Amino acid sequence: MQLPVVSFDGAVVPLKRLRPRTIPVLLMCAALLGACAAPSPRDTARAEREVADTERAFAKTMADRDFTAFKTFLADDTIFFSGPTPLRGKQRVADFWQRFYEKPEPPFSWQPEQVQVLESGDLALSTGPVRDPKGKLFATFTSIWRREAPGQWRIIFDKGNDICDCAKP
């Protein structure tokens, strides 16, 4: 006996009878393919840990005096607000920041305090304190990270802000 099956163009195509053991295997394959096709919800907590770890590794380049590693965290189209005008592009940012890597001691350090990731899992914000070599808080940073490949985050925006010791109104 042949079982009729309708093809995508609407034509009826007869198929040879399937062995009983084949049907469960086909159903399982269909279920697996359906699961692969369905969008999975993003695990934002995991992504936040990834970004925090990436930010710490980025900061470690300063502590380790590893300018080559610093550049690997920069997206090609990154923008840093490091001075009077924004620095656009990986090379301009690297050229400006190289001065911070030239002396044997790091001029400052930073670490993430808060990280948030969009539900899409593709963009993240990290922010935290910036400290001088003696550990005194003198600024904060805010960075925007973009996922460029699974598990690979690159910084696309960075801005530091001085801490004001002035009295609040």
DSSP file with accessible surface (Angstrom, degrees, kcal/mol):
  #  RESIDUE AA STRUCTURE BP1 BP2  ACC     N-H-->O    O-->H-N    N-H-->O    O-->H-N    TCO  KAPPA ALPHA  PHI   PSI    X-CA   Y-CA   Z-CA
    1    1 A M              0   0  155      0, 0.0    16,-0.4     0, 0.0     2,-0.4   0.000 360.0 360.0 360.0 138.4    0.0    0.0    0.0
    2    2 A Q        -     0   0  118     14,-0.1    14,-0.2    15,-0.1    15,-0.0  -0.870 360.0-139.8-106.8 138.9    1.2    3.5   -0.8
    3    3 A L  E     -A   15   0A  76     12,-1.6    12,-2.3    -2,-0.4     2,-0.3  -0.827  19.1-129.7 -95.9 129.3    0.5    6.5    1.3
    4    4 A P  E     -A   14   0A  96      0, 0.0     2,-0.4     0, 0.0     8,-0.1  -0.606  26.1-174.8 -78.3 138.7   -0.4    9.7   -0.5
    5    5 A V  E     -A   13   0A  65      8,-1.6     8,-3.4    -2,-0.3     2,-0.5  -0.999  21.5-131.1-131.3 136.9    1.5   12.8    0.6
    6    6 A V  E     -A   12   0A  97     -2,-0.4     6,-0.2     6,-0.2     5,-0.1  -0.745  23.6-144.9 -89.8 128.8    0.9   16.3   -0.7
    7    7 A S    >   -     0   0   41      4,-2.9     3,-1.8    -2,-0.5    -1,-0.0  -0.290  32.1 -92.9 -83.8 177.6    4.0   18.2   -1.8
    8    8 A F  T 3  S+     0   0  225      1,-0.3    -1,-0.1     2,-0.1    -2,-0.0   0.802 125.4  53.5 -63.4 -30.4    4.7   21.9   -1.4
    9    9 A D  T 3  S-     0   0  133      2,-0.1    -1,-0.3     1,-0.0     3,-0.1   0.388 121.4-105.1 -89.1   7.8    3.3   22.6   -4.9
   10   10 A G  S <  S+     0   0   50     -3,-1.8     2,-0.2     1,-0.3    -2,-0.1   0.361  76.1 135.2  91.4  -5.4    0.0   20.8   -4.1
   11   11 A A        -     0   0   47     -5,-0.1    -4,-2.9     1,-0.1     2,-0.6  -0.481  57.8-121.6 -77.4 144.5    0.7   17.7   -6.1
   12   12 A V  E     -A    6   0A  98     -6,-0.2    -6,-0.2    -2,-0.2    -1,-0.1  -0.785  29.9-170.0 -87.7 123.0   -0.1   14.4   -4.6
   13   13 A V  E     -A    5   0A  64     -8,-3.4    -8,-1.6    -2,-0.6     2,-0.3  -0.960  16.7-134.5-117.1 121.5    3.0   12.2   -4.5
   14   14 A P  E     -A    4   0A  75      0, 0.0     2,-0.3     0, 0.0   -12,-0.0  -0.563  20.9-163.0 -76.5 136.9    2.7    8.5   -3.5
   15   15 A L  E     -A    3   0A  79    -12,-2.3   -12,-1.6    -2,-0.3     3,-0.1  -0.900  23.8-107.5-115.1 149.6    5.3    7.3   -1.1
   16   16 A K        -     0   0  171     -2,-0.3   -14,-0.1   -14,-0.2     2,-0.0  -0.364  53.0 -81.6 -68.9 156.0    6.2    3.6   -0.4
   17   17 A R        -     0   0  169    -16,-0.4     2,-0.3     1,-0.1    -1,-0.1  -0.340  48.1-130.0 -60.7 134.7    4.9    2.2    2.9
   18   18 A L        -     0   0   72     -3,-0.1    -1,-0.1     1,-0.1     5,-0.0  -0.625  20.0-110.1 -87.1 147.0    7.2    3.2    5.8
   19   19 A R    >>  -     0   0  172     -2,-0.3     3,-1.5     1,-0.1     4,-1.0  -0.475  30.1-116.8 -71.0 145.9    8.5    0.6    8.3
   20   20 A P  T 34 S+     0   0  111      0, 0.0     3,-0.3     0, 0.0    -1,-0.1   0.840 114.3  54.7 -55.6 -33.9    6.9    1.0   11.7
   21   21 A R  T 3> S+     0   0  196      1,-0.2     4,-0.9     2,-0.2    -2,-0.0   0.729 100.4  61.6 -73.6 -19.2   10.3    1.8   13.3
   22   22 A T  H <> S+     0   0   47     -3,-1.5     4,-2.6     1,-0.2     5,-0.2   0.850  91.1  66.1 -75.0 -33.6   10.9    4.6   10.9
   23   23 A I  H  X S+     0   0   81     -4,-1.0     4,-2.6    -3,-0.3     5,-0.2   0.937 101.0  46.3 -60.1 -49.8    7.8    6.7   11.9
   24   24 A P  H  > S+     0   0   74      0, 0.0     4,-2.5     0, 0.0    -1,-0.2   0.903 112.7  51.9 -61.2 -35.0    9.1    7.5   15.5
   25   25 A V  H  X S+     0   0   83     -4,-0.9     4,-2.5     2,-0.2    -2,-0.2   0.936 110.9  47.1 -65.8 -43.3   12.5    8.4   14.1
   26   26 A L  H  X S+     0   0   89     -4,-2.6     4,-2.5     1,-0.2    -1,-0.2   0.907 112.0  50.5 -64.3 -40.2   10.9   10.8   11.6
   27   27 A L  H  X S+     0   0  118     -4,-2.6     4,-2.4    -5,-0.2    -1,-0.2   0.911 110.8  48.9 -64.2 -40.5    8.7   12.3   14.3
   28   28 A M  H  X S+     0   0  120     -4,-2.5     4,-2.6    -5,-0.2    -2,-0.2   0.928 111.4  49.4 -66.0 -42.0   11.7   12.9   16.5
   29   29 A C  H  X S+     0   0   63     -4,-2.5     4,-2.6     1,-0.2     5,-0.2   0.920 110.9  50.1 -61.7 -42.7   13.7   14.4   13.7
   30   30 A A  H  X S+     0   0   59     -4,-2.5     4,-2.3     1,-0.2    -1,-0.2   0.910 110.9  49.4 -62.8 -40.9   10.7   16.7   12.9
   31   31 A A  H  X S+     0   0   64     -4,-2.4     4,-2.3     2,-0.2    -2,-0.2   0.920 111.4  48.8 -64.9 -42.3   10.5   17.8   16.5
   32   32 A L  H  X S+     0   0  111     -4,-2.6     4,-2.1     2,-0.2    -2,-0.2   0.917 111.5  49.0 -64.8 -42.2   14.2   18.5   16.8
   33   33 A L  H  X S+     0   0  126     -4,-2.6     4,-1.8     1,-0.2    -1,-0.2   0.907 110.8  51.1 -63.7 -39.2   14.1   20.6   13.6
   34   34 A G  H  X S+     0   0   43     -4,-2.3     4,-1.5    -5,-0.2    -2,-0.2   0.904 109.0  50.9 -64.4 -38.8   11.1   22.5   14.9
   35   35 A A  H  < S+     0   0   68     -4,-2.3    -1,-0.2     1,-0.2    -2,-0.2   0.883 109.5  50.6 -67.1 -36.2   12.9   23.2   18.2
   36   36 A C  H  < S+     0   0  110     -4,-2.1    -1,-0.2     1,-0.2    -2,-0.2   0.859 110.4  49.7 -68.2 -34.4   16.0   24.5   16.3
   37   37 A A  H  < S+     0   0   86     -4,-1.8    -1,-0.2    -5,-0.2    -2,-0.2   0.786  92.0  90.5 -76.8 -26.8   13.8   26.8   14.2
   38   38 A A  S  < S-     0   0   56     -4,-1.5     2,-0.2    -5,-0.2    -4,-0.0  -0.485  86.8-113.1 -72.9 135.7   11.9   28.3   17.1
   39   39 A P        -     0   0  127      0, 0.0    -1,-0.1     0, 0.0    -2,-0.1  -0.476  29.9-140.2 -67.6 136.4   13.6   31.4   18.6
   40   40 A S        -     0   0   97     -2,-0.2     2,-0.1    -4,-0.1    -4,-0.0  -0.797  20.3-108.6 -98.1 143.3   14.9   30.8   22.1
   41   41 A P        -     0   0  125      0, 0.0     2,-0.2     0, 0.0    79,-0.1  -0.392  39.4-109.7 -67.3 144.8   14.6   33.4   24.8
   42   42 A R        -     0   0  121     77,-0.4     2,-1.1     1,-0.1     3,-0.1  -0.495  15.1-131.8 -76.3 145.0   17.8   35.1   25.7
   43   43 A D     >  +     0   0   88     -2,-0.2     4,-2.2     1,-0.2     5,-0.2  -0.779  28.0 179.4 -94.7  90.2   19.4   34.5   29.0
   44   44 A T  H  > S+     0   0   34     -2,-1.1     4,-2.7     1,-0.2    -1,-0.2   0.850  76.8  58.0 -66.7 -31.8   20.1   38.1   30.0
   45   45 A A  H  > S+     0   0   45      2,-0.2     4,-1.9     1,-0.2    -1,-0.2   0.923 109.0  45.5 -63.7 -41.9   21.6   37.1   33.4
   46   46 A R  H  > S+     0   0  140      2,-0.2     4,-2.3     1,-0.2    -2,-0.2   0.927 112.9  50.1 -65.3 -43.6   24.2   35.0   31.6
   47   47 A A  H  X S+     0   0    3     -4,-2.2     4,-2.5     1,-0.2    -2,-0.2   0.889 108.0  53.9 -62.8 -38.1   24.9   37.8   29.1
   48   48 A E  H  X S+     0   0   49     -4,-2.7     4,-2.6     1,-0.2    -1,-0.2   0.901 108.4  49.3 -63.6 -39.5   25.3   40.2   32.0
   49   49 A R  H  X S+     0   0  140     -4,-1.9     4,-2.7     2,-0.2    -2,-0.2   0.912 110.3  51.6 -64.4 -41.1   27.9   38.0   33.5
   50   50 A E  H  X S+     0   0   34     -4,-2.3     4,-2.5     2,-0.2    -2,-0.2   0.925 111.9  45.7 -59.9 -45.9   29.7   37.7   30.1
   51   51 A V  H  X S+     0   0    0     -4,-2.5     4,-3.1     2,-0.2     5,-0.2   0.925 112.3  50.3 -66.5 -42.7   29.8   41.5   29.8
   52   52 A A  H  X S+     0   0   13     -4,-2.6     4,-2.5     1,-0.2    -2,-0.2   0.930 112.7  47.5 -60.7 -42.9   31.0   42.0   33.4
   53   53 A D  H  X S+     0   0   90     -4,-2.7     4,-2.3     2,-0.2    -1,-0.2   0.898 112.5  49.6 -64.1 -39.4   33.7   39.4   32.8
   54   54 A T  H  X S+     0   0   22     -4,-2.5     4,-2.6     2,-0.2    -2,-0.2   0.920 110.2  50.2 -65.9 -42.6   34.6   41.2   29.5
   55   55 A E  H  X S+     0   0    0     -4,-3.1     4,-2.7     2,-0.2    -2,-0.2   0.917 111.1  49.1 -61.9 -42.2   34.7   44.6   31.2
   56   56 A R  H  X S+     0   0  120     -4,-2.5     4,-2.1     2,-0.2    -1,-0.2   0.907 111.8  48.5 -64.4 -39.7   37.0   43.2   33.9
   57   57 A A  H  X S+     0   0   41     -4,-2.3     4,-1.0     2,-0.2    -2,-0.2   0.891 110.5  52.0 -66.1 -37.9   39.3   41.6   31.3
   58   58 A F  H >X S+     0   0    2     -4,-2.6     3,-0.8     1,-0.2     4,-0.6   0.939 111.2  46.6 -61.3 -47.5   39.3   45.0   29.5
   59   59 A A  H >X S+     0   0   12     -4,-2.7     4,-1.5     1,-0.2     3,-1.1   0.849 103.6  63.7 -64.2 -33.4   40.3   46.7   32.7
   60   60 A K  H 3X S+     0   0  114     -4,-2.1     4,-3.1     1,-0.3    -1,-0.2   0.804  89.5  67.6 -63.6 -26.8   43.0   44.1   33.3
   61   61 A T  H <<>S+     0   0    6     -4,-1.0     5,-2.9    -3,-0.8     4,-0.4   0.875 102.2  47.3 -60.8 -34.2   44.8   45.2   30.2
   62   62 A M  H X<5S+     0   0    1     -3,-1.1     3,-0.9    -4,-0.6    -2,-0.2   0.935 113.0  46.9 -70.5 -47.4   45.5   48.5   32.0
   63   63 A A  H 3<5S+     0   0   61     -4,-1.5    -2,-0.2     1,-0.3    -1,-0.2   0.890 117.2  43.8 -61.3 -37.9   46.7   46.7   35.1
   64   64 A D  T 3<5S-     0   0   86     -4,-3.1    -1,-0.3    -5,-0.1    -2,-0.2   0.472 107.6-126.5 -85.1  -6.1   48.9   44.4   33.0
   65   65 A R  T < 5 +     0   0   53     -3,-0.9     2,-0.9    -4,-0.4    -3,-0.2   0.879  57.3 151.2  61.1  41.3   50.1   47.2   30.8
   66   66 A D     >< +     0   0   70     -5,-2.9     4,-2.0    -6,-0.2    -1,-0.2  -0.721  17.3 169.3-110.3  84.1   49.0   45.2   27.8
   67   67 A F  H  > S+     0   0   30     -2,-0.9     4,-1.9     1,-0.2    -1,-0.2   0.861  77.0  58.4 -65.3 -35.9   48.1   47.7   25.1
   68   68 A T  H  > S+     0   0   97      1,-0.2     4,-0.9     2,-0.2    -1,-0.2   0.927 108.3  46.1 -60.3 -43.6   47.9   45.1   22.4
   69   69 A A  H >> S+     0   0   24      1,-0.2     3,-0.7     2,-0.2     4,-0.6   0.894 106.0  60.8 -66.3 -38.9   45.2   43.3   24.4
   70   70 A F  H >< S+     0   0    0     -4,-2.0     3,-1.6     1,-0.2     4,-0.3   0.929 101.2  53.6 -52.2 -46.5   43.4   46.6   25.0
   71   71 A K  H >< S+     0   0   67     -4,-1.9     3,-1.4     1,-0.3    -1,-0.2   0.799  95.9  67.3 -64.4 -25.9   42.9   47.1   21.3
   72   72 A T  H << S+     0   0   72     -4,-0.9    -1,-0.3    -3,-0.7    -2,-0.2   0.708  95.6  56.8 -69.8 -17.5   41.2   43.7   20.9
   73   73 A F  T << S+     0   0   31     -3,-1.6    82,-2.8    -4,-0.6     2,-0.4   0.562  88.3  96.2 -86.8 -10.0   38.3   44.9   22.9
   74   74 A L  E <  S-b  155   0B   0     -3,-1.4    82,-0.1    -4,-0.3     2,-0.1  -0.684  70.8-134.9 -87.3 130.4   37.6   47.8   20.6
   75   75 A A  E >   -     0   0B   0     80,-2.2     3,-1.6    -2,-0.4    14,-0.1  -0.451  26.7-114.8 -71.8 153.8   35.0   47.5   17.8
   76   76 A D  E 3  S+     0   0B 125      1,-0.3    14,-1.7    13,-0.1    15,-0.2   0.866 117.3  41.6 -58.9 -34.8   36.1   48.9   14.5
   77   77 A D  E 3  S+     0   0B  90     12,-0.2    -1,-0.3    13,-0.1    12,-0.1   0.102  87.1 146.4-101.8  23.3   33.5   51.6   14.7
   78   78 A T  E <   -     0   0B   0     -3,-1.6    11,-3.6    77,-0.1     2,-0.4  -0.134  34.3-154.5 -60.5 153.6   33.9   52.4   18.3
   79   79 A I  E     -bC 157  88B  16     77,-2.3    79,-1.5     9,-0.2     2,-0.4  -0.991   9.2-171.5-131.7 123.3   33.5   56.0   19.7
   80   80 A F  E     -bC 158  87B   0      7,-2.2     7,-3.4    -2,-0.4     2,-1.2  -0.950  21.1-145.5-114.3 136.7   35.2   57.1   22.9
   81   81 A F  E     +b  159   0B  80     77,-2.9    79,-0.8    -2,-0.4     2,-0.4  -0.730  46.8 144.2 -96.9  79.2   34.5   60.4   24.6
   82   82 A S        -     0   0   18     -2,-1.2     3,-0.2     3,-0.4    -1,-0.1  -0.654  63.3 -14.7-120.6  73.0   38.1   60.9   25.8
   83   83 A G  S    S-     0   0   52     -2,-0.4     4,-0.1     1,-0.1     0, 0.0  -0.867 110.2 -33.9 128.7-164.2   38.8   64.5   25.6
   84   84 A P  S    S+     0   0  136      0, 0.0    -1,-0.1     0, 0.0    -3,-0.0   0.782 124.5  31.7 -69.4 -27.8   37.2   67.6   24.0
   85   85 A T  S    S-     0   0   85     -3,-0.2    -3,-0.4    -5,-0.0    -5,-0.1  -0.968  94.4 -96.8-130.0 147.4   35.9   65.8   20.9
   86   86 A P        -     0   0   53      0, 0.0     2,-0.6     0, 0.0    -5,-0.2  -0.300  32.3-131.7 -61.1 142.0   34.7   62.2   20.4
   87   87 A L  E     -C   80   0B  13     -7,-3.4    -7,-2.2    -4,-0.1     2,-0.5  -0.880  23.2-157.5 -95.5 121.6   37.3   59.8   19.0
   88   88 A R  E     +C   79   0B 163     -2,-0.6     4,-0.3    -9,-0.2    -9,-0.2  -0.885  49.5  17.3-107.6 125.0   35.8   57.8   16.2
   89   89 A G  S  > S-     0   0   19    -11,-3.6     4,-2.2    -2,-0.5     5,-0.2   0.144  83.8 -87.5  98.7 148.2   37.2   54.4   15.1
   90   90 A K  H  > S+     0   0   62    -14,-1.7     4,-2.7     1,-0.2     5,-0.2   0.887 122.2  50.4 -55.3 -45.3   39.4   51.8   16.6
   91   91 A Q  H  > S+     0   0  119    -15,-0.2     4,-2.9     1,-0.2    -1,-0.2   0.920 110.4  47.9 -67.4 -41.9   42.7   53.3   15.4
   92   92 A R  H  > S+     0   0  128     -4,-0.3     4,-2.0     2,-0.2    -1,-0.2   0.910 114.2  47.4 -65.1 -40.7   42.0   56.9   16.7
   93   93 A V  H  X S+     0   0    0     -4,-2.2     4,-2.9     2,-0.2     5,-0.2   0.948 113.3  48.3 -64.2 -46.8   40.9   55.5   20.1
   94   94 A A  H  X S+     0   0    1     -4,-2.7     4,-1.7    -5,-0.2    -2,-0.2   0.927 110.2  51.6 -60.3 -44.2   44.0   53.3   20.2
   95   95 A D  H  < S+     0   0   90     -4,-2.9     4,-0.4     1,-0.2    -1,-0.2   0.914 114.1  43.7 -59.3 -42.9   46.3   56.2   19.3
   96   96 A F  H >< S+     0   0   47     -4,-2.0     3,-0.7     1,-0.2    -2,-0.2   0.919 116.2  46.2 -68.6 -44.0   44.8   58.4   22.0
   97   97 A W  H >< S+     0   0   19     -4,-2.9     3,-1.7     1,-0.2     4,-0.4   0.658  88.0  85.2 -78.4 -14.4   44.8   55.7   24.7
   98   98 A Q  G >X S+     0   0   83     -4,-1.7     3,-2.1     1,-0.3     4,-0.5   0.878  80.5  65.7 -55.9 -34.7   48.4   54.5   24.0
   99   99 A R  G X4 S+     0   0  133     -3,-0.7     3,-0.7    -4,-0.4     4,-0.4   0.803  94.9  58.4 -57.7 -29.6   49.7   57.2   26.4
  100  100 A F  G <4 S+     0   0   51     -3,-1.7    -1,-0.3     1,-0.2    -2,-0.2   0.614 107.6  47.3 -76.5 -10.9   48.0   55.5   29.3
  101  101 A Y  G <4 S+     0   0   18     -3,-2.1    -1,-0.2    -4,-0.4    -2,-0.2   0.418  90.9  81.8-107.4  -1.5   50.0   52.3   28.7
  102  102 A E  S << S+     0   0  136     -3,-0.7    -2,-0.1    -4,-0.5    -3,-0.1   0.831  77.7  70.1 -80.8 -31.9   53.4   53.8   28.3
  103  103 A K  S    S-     0   0  156     -4,-0.4     0, 0.0     2,-0.2     0, 0.0  -0.504  87.3-117.7 -84.7 158.8   54.5   54.2   31.9
  104  104 A P  S    S+     0   0  109      0, 0.0    -1,-0.1     0, 0.0    -2,-0.0   0.804  98.8  56.8 -67.1 -27.6   55.3   51.2   34.1
  105  105 A E  S    S-     0   0  146    -40,-0.0    -2,-0.2     2,-0.0   -42,-0.1  -0.867  92.3-113.4-106.8 138.9   52.4   52.0   36.6
  106  106 A P        -     0   0   32      0, 0.0    -5,-0.1     0, 0.0     3,-0.1  -0.431  15.5-144.5 -68.1 138.3   48.8   52.3   35.5
  107  107 A P  S    S-     0   0   52      0, 0.0     2,-0.3     0, 0.0    -6,-0.1   0.668  77.2  -6.5 -77.6 -16.0   47.4   55.8   35.9
  108  108 A F        -     0   0   30     24,-0.2     2,-0.3    -8,-0.2    24,-0.2  -0.974  60.1-146.3-164.8 170.3   43.9   54.5   36.8
  109  109 A S  E     -D  131   0B  60     22,-2.1    22,-2.8    -2,-0.3     2,-0.3  -0.950  12.1-170.8-141.8 161.0   41.8   51.4   37.2
  110  110 A W  E     -D  130   0B  23     -2,-0.3    20,-0.2    20,-0.2    30,-0.0  -0.966   4.6-172.5-149.4 162.2   38.1   50.6   36.7
  111  111 A Q        -     0   0  106     18,-1.2     2,-0.2    -2,-0.3    30,-0.2  -0.980  34.0 -99.3-154.6 149.9   35.7   47.8   37.3
  112  112 A P        +     0   0   16      0, 0.0    16,-0.3     0, 0.0     3,-0.1  -0.496  34.3 170.1 -73.4 138.3   32.0   47.2   36.4
  113  113 A E  S    S+     0   0  139     14,-3.4     2,-0.4     1,-0.4    15,-0.2   0.641  71.7  22.6-112.2 -35.9   29.5   47.9   39.1
  114  114 A Q  E     -E  127   0B 126     13,-2.3    13,-2.2     2,-0.0    -1,-0.4  -0.997  62.6-178.3-134.6 141.2   26.3   47.6   37.1
  115  115 A V  E     -E  126   0B  19     -2,-0.4     2,-0.4    11,-0.2    11,-0.2  -0.998   0.8-178.9-138.0 134.5   25.6   45.7   33.8
  116  116 A Q  E     -E  125   0B 125      9,-2.3     9,-2.7    -2,-0.4     2,-0.4  -0.995   7.3-162.7-132.5 140.9   22.4   45.6   31.9
  117  117 A V  E     -E  124   0B  11     -2,-0.4     7,-0.2     7,-0.2   -69,-0.1  -0.970  24.5-115.2-123.6 136.6   21.8   43.7   28.6
  118  118 A L    >   -     0   0   96      5,-2.6     3,-2.1    -2,-0.4     5,-0.1  -0.304  31.5-110.8 -62.5 154.0   18.9   44.2   26.2
  119  119 A E  T 3  S+     0   0  144      1,-0.3   -77,-0.4     2,-0.1    -1,-0.1   0.807 118.7  65.3 -56.6 -29.8   16.5   41.4   25.8
  120  120 A S  T 3  S-     0   0   55      1,-0.1    -1,-0.3   -79,-0.1    -2,-0.0   0.749 102.7-136.1 -64.7 -22.1   17.8   40.9   22.3
  121  121 A G  S <  S+     0   0    1     -3,-2.1    -2,-0.1     2,-0.2    -1,-0.1   0.569  79.7  97.8  79.0  10.2   21.1   39.9   23.9
  122  122 A D  S    S+     0   0   68      1,-0.2    25,-2.4    24,-0.1     2,-0.4   0.645  76.0  44.2-107.4 -18.7   23.1   42.0   21.5
  123  123 A L  E     + F   0 146B  64     23,-0.2    -5,-2.6    -5,-0.1     2,-0.3  -0.979  61.0 177.5-130.1 145.0   23.8   45.3   23.3
  124  124 A A  E     -EF 117 145B   4     21,-2.4    21,-3.0    -2,-0.4     2,-0.4  -0.973  18.2-146.3-144.0 156.0   24.8   45.9   26.9
  125  125 A L  E     -EF 116 144B  63     -9,-2.7    -9,-2.3    -2,-0.3     2,-0.4  -0.977  15.2-175.7-121.5 134.3   25.7   48.8   29.2
  126  126 A S  E     +EF 115 143B   0     17,-2.7    17,-3.1    -2,-0.4     2,-0.3  -0.981   6.6 172.1-127.4 145.0   28.3   48.6   31.9
  127  127 A T  E     +EF 114 142B  25    -13,-2.2   -14,-3.4    -2,-0.4   -13,-2.3  -0.985  11.2 127.0-148.3 154.1   29.2   51.3   34.4
  128  128 A G  E     - F   0 141B   2     13,-1.5    13,-2.4    -2,-0.3     2,-0.1  -0.988  50.3 -46.0 176.4-173.9   31.3   51.7   37.5
  129  129 A P  E     - F   0 140B   6      0, 0.0   -18,-1.2     0, 0.0     2,-0.4  -0.401  32.6-152.3 -81.1 151.9   34.0   53.5   39.4
  130  130 A V  E     -DF 110 139B  13      9,-3.0     8,-2.3   -20,-0.2     9,-1.6  -0.994  20.4-166.4-119.8 130.2   37.3   54.8   38.1
  131  131 A R  E     -DF 109 137B  86    -22,-2.8   -22,-2.1    -2,-0.4     6,-0.2  -0.891  17.6-124.9-122.6 148.6   40.1   55.0   40.7
  132  132 A D    >   -     0   0   43      4,-2.4     3,-2.4    -2,-0.3   -24,-0.2  -0.212  49.5 -85.1 -77.3 177.0   43.5   56.7   40.8
  133  133 A P  T 3  S+     0   0  102      0, 0.0   -25,-0.1     0, 0.0    -1,-0.1   0.765 131.1  53.6 -59.8 -22.2   46.6   54.6   41.7
  134  134 A K  T 3  S-     0   0  200      2,-0.1   -26,-0.0     1,-0.0    -2,-0.0   0.446 122.0-105.7 -90.2  -0.8   46.0   55.1   45.4
  135  135 A G    <   +     0   0   36     -3,-2.4     2,-0.4     1,-0.3   -27,-0.0   0.475  69.8 146.8  94.0   2.3   42.4   53.8   45.1
  136  136 A K        -     0   0  123      1,-0.1    -4,-2.4    -5,-0.0    -1,-0.3  -0.576  52.0-120.1 -77.0 131.8   40.7   57.1   45.4
  137  137 A L  E     +F  131   0B  66     -2,-0.4    -6,-0.2    -6,-0.2     3,-0.1  -0.514  47.2 153.2 -68.6 125.4   37.5   57.4   43.3
  138  138 A F  E     +     0   0B  77     -8,-2.3    25,-2.4     1,-0.3     2,-0.3   0.475  60.4   4.6-130.7 -10.4   37.8   60.3   40.8
  139  139 A A  E     -FG 130 162B   6     -9,-1.6    -9,-3.0    23,-0.3    -1,-0.3  -0.961  56.2-132.9-159.9 172.4   35.5   59.3   38.0
  140  140 A T  E     -FG 129 161B  44     21,-2.4    21,-2.8    -2,-0.3     2,-0.3  -0.911  19.6-146.2-128.1 160.0   32.9   56.9   36.7
  141  141 A F  E     -FG 128 160B   8    -13,-2.4   -13,-1.5    -2,-0.3     2,-0.4  -0.922   7.4-163.7-124.7 155.1   32.7   55.2   33.3
  142  142 A T  E     -FG 127 159B  45     17,-2.2    17,-2.3    -2,-0.3     2,-0.4  -0.984  15.4-178.5-135.5 125.3   29.8   54.1   31.1
  143  143 A S  E     -FG 126 158B   0    -17,-3.1   -17,-2.7    -2,-0.4     2,-0.5  -0.969  18.3-149.8-126.6 143.9   30.4   51.7   28.3
  144  144 A I  E     -FG 125 157B  46     13,-2.6    12,-3.2    -2,-0.4    13,-1.5  -0.957  18.9-163.9-111.6 128.4   28.2   50.2   25.6
  145  145 A W  E     -FG 124 155B   0    -21,-3.0   -21,-2.4    -2,-0.5     2,-0.4  -0.878   5.9-157.1-114.4 145.8   29.1   46.8   24.4
  146  146 A R  E     -FG 123 154B  69      8,-2.9     8,-2.4    -2,-0.4     2,-0.6  -0.976  21.0-126.0-122.9 134.4   27.9   44.9   21.3
  147  147 A R  E     + G   0 153B  46    -25,-2.4     6,-0.2    -2,-0.4     8,-0.0  -0.681  31.2 173.4 -77.2 118.7   27.9   41.2   20.8
  148  148 A E  E     -     0   0B  72      4,-2.8    -1,-0.2    -2,-0.6     5,-0.2   0.612  68.4  -3.5-102.3 -17.2   29.9   40.6   17.6
  149  149 A A  E >  S- G   0 152B  35      3,-1.2     3,-2.9     0, 0.0    -1,-0.4  -0.947 104.5 -58.3-161.7 162.7   30.0   36.8   17.8
  150  150 A P  T 3  S-     0   0  126      0, 0.0     3,-0.1     0, 0.0    -2,-0.0  -0.299 126.9  -2.2 -52.1 122.7   28.8   34.2   20.4
  151  151 A G  T 3  S+     0   0   48      1,-0.1     2,-0.6     0, 0.0    -4,-0.0   0.499 108.7 113.1  74.9   3.5   30.6   35.1   23.6
  152  152 A Q  E <   - G   0 149B  75     -3,-2.9    -4,-2.8     2,-0.0    -3,-1.2  -0.910  41.6-179.5-116.0 109.8   32.5   38.0   22.0
  153  153 A W  E     - G   0 147B   6     -2,-0.6     2,-0.4    -6,-0.2    -6,-0.2  -0.879   4.1-170.2-106.8 137.7   31.7   41.5   23.2
  154  154 A R  E     - G   0 146B  54     -8,-2.4    -8,-2.9    -2,-0.4     2,-0.3  -0.977  26.8-113.6-127.3 145.3   33.3   44.6   21.8
  155  155 A I  E     +bG  74 145B   0    -82,-2.8   -80,-2.2    -2,-0.4   -10,-0.2  -0.558  33.7 170.2 -79.7 131.5   33.0   48.1   23.1
  156  156 A I  E     +     0   0B  15    -12,-3.2   -77,-2.3     1,-0.4     2,-0.3   0.655  68.3  23.6-112.8 -26.7   31.3   50.5   20.8
  157  157 A F  E     +bG  79 144B  84    -13,-1.5   -13,-2.6   -79,-0.2    -1,-0.4  -0.999  61.6 176.2-138.0 142.9   30.8   53.6   23.1
  158  158 A D  E     +bG  80 143B  14    -79,-1.5   -77,-2.9    -2,-0.3     2,-0.3  -0.988   2.4 171.0-146.8 136.0   32.8   54.7   26.2
  159  159 A K  E     -bG  81 142B  92    -17,-2.3   -17,-2.2    -2,-0.3     2,-0.3  -0.972  14.1-157.6-147.3 130.2   32.5   57.8   28.3
  160  160 A G  E     - G   0 141B  37    -79,-0.8     2,-0.4    -2,-0.3   -19,-0.2  -0.765   7.1-159.8-102.2 152.7   34.0   58.8   31.6
  161  161 A N  E     - G   0 140B  68    -21,-2.8   -21,-2.4    -2,-0.3   -23,-0.0  -0.996  18.7-122.8-135.1 129.0   32.6   61.4   34.0
  162  162 A D  E     - G   0 139B 140     -2,-0.4     2,-0.4   -23,-0.2   -23,-0.3  -0.347  27.5-118.4 -65.0 149.0   34.6   63.2   36.7
  163  163 A I        -     0   0   62    -25,-2.4     2,-0.5    -2,-0.0    -1,-0.1  -0.747  24.0-143.1 -87.5 132.6   33.3   62.9   40.2
  164  164 A a        -     0   0   84     -2,-0.4   -25,-0.0     1,-0.1   -26,-0.0  -0.862  12.7-165.7-100.0 126.7   32.3   66.2   41.7
  165  165 A D        +     0   0  141     -2,-0.5    -1,-0.1     2,-0.0     2,-0.1   0.243  52.5 123.0 -89.6  11.8   33.0   66.8   45.4
  166  166 A a  S    S-     0   0   85      1,-0.1     2,-0.1     0, 0.0    -2,-0.1  -0.382  72.5 -97.2 -75.8 154.5   30.7   69.7   45.4
  167  167 A A        -     0   0   97      1,-0.1    -1,-0.1    -2,-0.1    -2,-0.0  -0.444  38.1-119.6 -69.1 141.2   27.7   70.0   47.8
  168  168 A K              0   0  191     -2,-0.1    -1,-0.1     1,-0.1    -3,-0.0  -0.628 360.0 360.0 -82.4 139.8   24.4   68.9   46.3
  169  169 A P              0   0  176      0, 0.0    -1,-0.1     0, 0.0     0, 0.0  -0.204 360.0 360.0 -69.4 360.0   21.7   71.6   46.2
